[in-house]
């Protein structure tokens, strides 16, 4: 439902979140202050200020926690893609070192699998949240080709053992990549953030207004809105301007092609 927001420039998204909260804190008092028991009074001004400050601090702490969690998820997803690319390249090097006709025949299959990740599976993964059948079949072909190798005792046997490890690692990395499509902060985090922001807006609306106080509160909520926008951007590693992309796999594929030549 919110996917269209990720098509906006990230700077604009942050600015929209900041502007929305700044606008809310300046306009909401017109409605809130009509409620008799929420009408601002000078005697209650000090109490409201004492409540508003810790509310802002707690909301900022919740946002900081969610931002750290979102940043960690983003970096982990990016690291997993880099690891998968390295494992594919490592298997290609092992096949080249095996020095066998069957091993040489398996290398184009491995390159085809890497190409299918970039060209077919990645778009399918983002659209449907699952892997591509073409990529699965390509990996199956690689697995069969590697398992069909008949290593001689000694050097080839050692290389073959490393190939099996690399093959298992590639399969695990693919599963982790497909699972990571749904990675993100649990819904409870966003519920807590929304509740905290609403309570902060409500309390801030009970502060007697002057142009100076309105400007300060607008600046305060704009900062909070900017953090909300930033957390939203980081919460979906595969969406937005700086989304995780299969660049590492593309680089590994280019290295494999040079190695073949």
N, C-alpha and C positions, 0 to 999 in steps of 0.2 A: 504493500500500500504506500510505503514511503520511498519506493525505488526511484520515483521521478525526482526526488530531492537530490539524489546523488548525481544526477545529470547536471546540476547547477555547479558553477565554479565554487571551489571550497571557500574562498575568501568571501564570496557573496553569501554563502550559507551561514558562515559565522556572523557576518554583518546583519543578516536577517534575524537570527536568533537574538543578537544583542539589541537590535532596534525594536523587536517585538516586546521584550521584557521592559525596555526603557519606556516604550509607549504605554504599556499596561500600567506601570507604576505611576505614571503621570495622569492617566485617564480614569483608572479604576476608582480613585477616591470620589469622583462625582456620583458614583452609584453607592459605594460602601457608606459614605458619610451621611447618606439619607436615612440609614437605619438608626433609630434613636439611640440604642445602647452602644453603637459604634461611632457616633458623632464625636469628632475631636474636641477636646477641652484642654485648656492650659494646665489644670491640675493633673490631668491624666497624661500629659505630654512626657513627663520624666519616666513614668512607668512604661509607656509604650517604647521609648528609646531604649530602656534597659532590656526589654524583651526583643526588640528588633535586632540588636547587635549580636546576641548569641544565636538567634535564628539564622542570620546571614553566615555566621561562622560555621554552624553545623551544616548548612546547605553547601557551603564551599568545601567542607571536609568530605562530604558524601561525593561531591563532584570530583574531588581529587582522587578519592579511592577508585571511583569508576574509571577515571581517565588512566590511572596506573594499570588497572585490569585490562582495559581496551588496548592500551599500548603494548602490553605484554602479549595479548592474543595476536595483535598485528605482527609483532616481531617474530613470534613463534611460527605463524603461517609462512612468513617470508623466509625464515630459516629452513623450514621443511621443504620448500620448493628448491632452495639452493642445494640442500642435502640430496634430494632426489636427482637433480641434474648431475651432481658429482658422482652418485652411484651409477647412473647410466653411462657416464664417461669412463668410469673405472671398469665396468664390465667390457666396454669396447676395447680398452687397453689390454685387458686380460685375454680377450679373444685374439687380438693381434699378436700377443706374445706366445699364444698356444702353438702357433706355427703349424697349422693343419688346414687342409682344404675345407673340411666341414666347418671349422671355426671361422675361416674366411667367408664362407657362405652365410654364416649366421650374422655377420656384422651388418649387411644391408637390412636384415630383418630388424635389428636393434635400431638402426637409423629410422626405419619406417615407423617403428613404435614411437620414437621421440618426435617425429614429425606429426604423428597422429595426435599426440598430446597437445601440441601447439595449435594445429590447424582444426582439429575436430573435437577433441575431448574438452578443451578449455571452454570454447563457446557453449557446448552442450552442458557442461558443468555449471556455468553461470546462469543459463536459461532454465534448466530443469532441476538443478541441484543433484545431479547424478552423473555417473561416468558414461562414456561413449562405448557402444558395442563394438565399433570399429577399433578403438584403442584396446579394448579387452582382447579381441581376437588377435591383434598385432602382438600383444604381450604374450599370449598363448603360443604364438608361432616362435617367438624368441625362446620361451621356456622349453619347448619341445626340441628346438635346435641345440640348445645348450645341453640338455639332458641326454641327447642322442650321441654326444661326443664320446669317443672311446680313448681315454688318456692312456698313454704308456706310463710304465713305472718311472718314478723319479720326478724330473722337472714338470712334465705335463700333469702328473697326478697332483702335485702341489698347486699348480695354476688352476686345475679343475676344481679343487676344493674351494679356492678363493672365488671362483665363478659362481659356485652354488650359494656361497654367502652373499655375494653381490645380488644374485637373482632374488633371493629371499628379501634382502633389504629393499630392492626396488619395488617388490610387491607390497611390502609394508608401507613404504613411502607413498605409493599410489593410494592405498586405502586411507592413510592419514590425510592426504590432500583432498580426497573426495569427502571425507568426514568433516573437514575444516570449512566446507562451503557454508555450513550452518553455524559456524562459530560466532559468538557474540555475547554480550552481556545478558544475563537472565532478565526476564520481564520485570521481576521484582525490583531490580535496580532502577528501572525507568519509572516505576510506580512510586518509589521512595523519592526520586528526584522531583517528579511532578508534584507530589504532596508537599515536599519541602518548599518548592518555589511558590506554590499557591498560598501556603501559610505565611510565607515571607511577604508576598504581595498584600495579603489581607491585613497583616499587622502594619505594614508600611503605609497602607491607605488610611489608617487611623491617626497618622501624624498630622497635626495642623500644618497647612501648607502656606509657604511663601515662595516666591520665585526662586530664591536661593535654595531652600530645602528641596523643592521639586527637581532642580538641576542636580543636586548632590545625589538624591535617591535614583534619578535616572541614570547617572554615571555608575552608581553601585550595581544596579540591576543589569546595566549593559555589560559590565564585566562578567557578571554571573551568566548572562545569556551567551556571551562569547565562549565561555567554558562549556556550556551545554552544547553549543554547536560543534565545538571541537571534539567532544566526547562522541557525539552522533557520527561525525565523520570517521573517527577511528574505530567505531564499533563494527563496521563492516569492511574487513580487509580486502574483499574482492570488488568493492564498489568505490566510485569516486575518481577524482583526478589522479591521485597517487595510489590507486589500487594495486594490490599484488598482481603481477603479470608473469607469464612464463618466460621472461627474459633469460633467466639462468639456464633453462632447458634449451632455448634457442642458441645461446652461446656454446653450450655443450655439444649441440648438434653441429654447429659450425666447426668446432674443434675436431669432432669425429670425421667430418668430411675431409678436412685437411689431412688428418692422420691416414685416411684411406688413400688419398692421392699420394 
